[in-house]
Amino acid sequence: MKVIFDITRRKYASKESYQQRIPFETEDCNETVATALLKINTAGIYYDEDGKPVEQIQWEAGCLQKKCGACAMLINGYPGLACDTFLWELCGRKRIDGATRRELRKPRRTPVVTLAPLSKFPVISDLVTDRSVMFSNLKTLQVWGLELAEIKEKDLDQAYDASRCLQCGCCLEACPNFYPGGAFCGAAGFAPEARLLSTYSAEEKAQIQSLYRDHVYEGCGKSLACAKVCPAQLDLDRLMSRSNAAIIWRRKR
């Protein structure tokens, strides 16, 4: 299997970005974008399509098991995790079993896979972005427990689902209503909030009502683009509707 990575690159402290096309070939159909980047970076001297040496590609990684969200980037223009995006998917090949065999349908030309940093966040270098705005938003929403809380059995599913948020930023990248510096905190904010709402008393919910209204409810256009790109496949529609019911509608009644 052979692909060409067309990577948007930017050096530290530089405002100018440039494209670099890097060929990559492997016999393992289970390669992901993450493992391909690791091999390119550890191959010693590696050359791009024009025969120029490839400098170390800057990108973030943690668990490489779809648990931390660190390797979020734009892959073919679509926000996703490098560790969860397989080359056989990007090359249009069909999976025929759960092991390593794949239908070896050769494309007419070498597939080009574009890699770029998430566009909603400041670029640090190459594919690395500064996503600290997500954590600032968590502080704004006061997403923390002040004391040991007990979760009712009927709320266990919501608390568990909300706790699986990776804070990767893919939802914010796809959201048409989110932009850094804006009041709307996006799904990366209200998903952790939904987890705590399952433990809050009526008095505690009343205390954060204005925060939720200003930074979640009034900013969301309900496009649900966040749900379509979420790597953890969170049921964000359900989390939001239940959060709205807990803080907005019940409070009004």
N, C-alpha and C positions, 0 to 999 in steps of 0.2 A: 504494500500500500504506500502510495506516495502522495503527499500534499505539499502545497506551498503556503506558508504562513505570511500573510501580509500584515505586518505589525506597525501600529502607530507608535513611534518612539519619541521620547523627549528626555534630554539629559537634565540632571539636577541643575536648578537655578536658571534654566533656559526657558524662554517663552516660545521658542520655535519648535515645532514638531515636524517629523518627517516620516516617510513610509520606508520600510525595509522588507523586501520579499526574501524569505528564507525557506529553501526546500528542506523537506523532512521525509525520510523513508523508513518504514518499519515492516517487519513480518508479523507483528503482533496486532491482530485486529481489535484487541481490547485496550489499545493505547488511548489515553485521554489527552486533552489539551495540556493538562498539568504535567503528565509524565513526559510528553513531548518537549515541553519547555525545560524540564529538568535535564533531559538528555542533551538538548542543545547547549545548555549552560555548562554541562560537565564533560563535554566531548573534547575539551582542549581547544584546538584551533578549528573553528567552524566557519564556513564561507556562505555568503548569501548568493542570490541568483546572479549577481554581477561579479562574483569572484572576490568580493571584499570580506575581510575578517569580520565576524559578528562579535560585537562587544556583549558582555553579560546582559541578558534581558532582565530588567528589574520588574518583579511581580511579587505578590504576597501569597504565602501559603502557610497553613498551620497543620491541620490534621490530615488533609488530603482524603478525607472520608465523608465529606458532605456534613460535617458537624460544626464547623467554626465559621464558615462564610467568608474567610479571608481572601480566597482566590476569585472573588467576584470581578467580572470584567465584561466588556461587550464582545460577544463571539458572533461573527457574521451580523453585527448590528443588533444583536439580541442580548439582553442582560442574563448572565448565567454564571455558574461556577465552573472553573476550569477542570476541577477534579471530577465533575459529574457530567462532562460533555465528551462523548466518545468520538473518535475520528471516524468510525464506521458510520455514525449518524451523519456527520458533516459531509462525508463523501457519497452519501446516497446509497449506501449498501444496505442490504436487508439482513436482519438478524434471523437465523433459522433455528437456533436452539439457545439454551442457557449457558453453554460452555464457551469455547473459543472459536468454534467454527462459524464462518459467515459465508453468505452467498458471494462468491468472488465475481461479481458483475463489474467488469472494468469500465470506468467512465471513458468517454471519448477524448477527454483532455484532463490534465492534472487539476484536481479541485483546488481552489484557492480559498483559504480560511482566513478571514480578517479578524484581527485581535486589536482591541482598543480599550483605553481606560474608560471607566464610567464617566459620563459627561456631566453629571449633576454635581460633581465634587471637584475641588482643586486638584490638579495633577502634580504629584511630587516628582516622579520620574517614570518614564515608560508606562507600564500598566498599573503603577501604584498611585492611589489617590488618598487624599485626606478626608476620611469619613467621620471625623470627630463631631460634625454637626448632629449626627444621629444620637450620640451620647449626651450632647448638650440638650437635645430635645427631650431625652429621658429625664433629665434634671428639671426641665421646664414643667413636665407633666407630673413630677414628683412620684416617679415610679419606684417606690420602695416601701417596704413594710416597716412600721414603727415598732411592732411587737409581734410575738409569735402568734400566727393566725391558724384557725382551723377551717378546712374547706368542707363544705357540705357535700354529701354524696351526689346530689343532683348537679353539682357544679364541677365535679371532678373532670369531666370530659373537656369542659371549656378551659379549665386551669391547665390541664396537660397540653392541650392543643396550642394554647397561647405561649406556653413555656418553651415550645420547640422553635420559636423565632431565632434565626441565626444572626440577625443584625448585619446582614451582608450588604444591604442597600439596593438590591435588585428591584424591590418594590418601589423605592423612591425614584430610581432611574426611569421606570416605566410610567410613573404617575404623572398625569398632565397638570395636576394642581400643586405639586411640590416643587419648591426651588429653595436653595440654601438662603437663609436669612428671612424667609417668609414665616408667617405665623403657623401655617399648617405643618404638623409634625409627621403626617403620613402613617402608613401601616406599620412602619418600624417603631412608631411611638405608641399607637393604640393597641397593638398586639400584646406587649407587656402590660399595658394598662388593663386590658381585658382579663389577664391572669389575676391581677390584684383585686379587680372588682368582684371576683368570685369569693373573696374573703372579707370584703369591706362590710361594715355595718351601715345602716341607713344614714347615720350621722356622718360617717367618714365619706360616704358617697356624696353627700351634700357639700362637704368641704372642697371636693375637687370638681364639682359640677361646672363652675365657671371656667376652670382650666380645660376641661374636656370640651366644653362648648366652643371656646375660642380657638383651640389648637387642633381639634379633631373634627367635631361635628360640622361646624360652619365652613370648614375648608374643603371637605370631601365632596367631589362631584359625582360619586357613586359609579364611576366608570368601571371599577373592579379590574383595572389593568394590573394592579398589584397581585391579585389572586392568580392571574394567568401566568405570571413569571416567577412566582414564589418557589424557590428550590425545595423548600420543606413541604410544599403543597398544603399550606395552612388553609383552613376554611375561613378566609378572611371576611367573606360575606356574613357568615353566621356570627363570627366574633364581633363584628361591628354592629349587627342588628341587636344582639343581646346586650352589648355595651350601651347602645342608644336607649334600649328599653330600661336598663338599670339606672341610667343617669338623667336622661332627657325626658322620656315619655312618662315614666312612673312618677318622677318628681313633679311634673306638671299636674298630673291627676291628684 
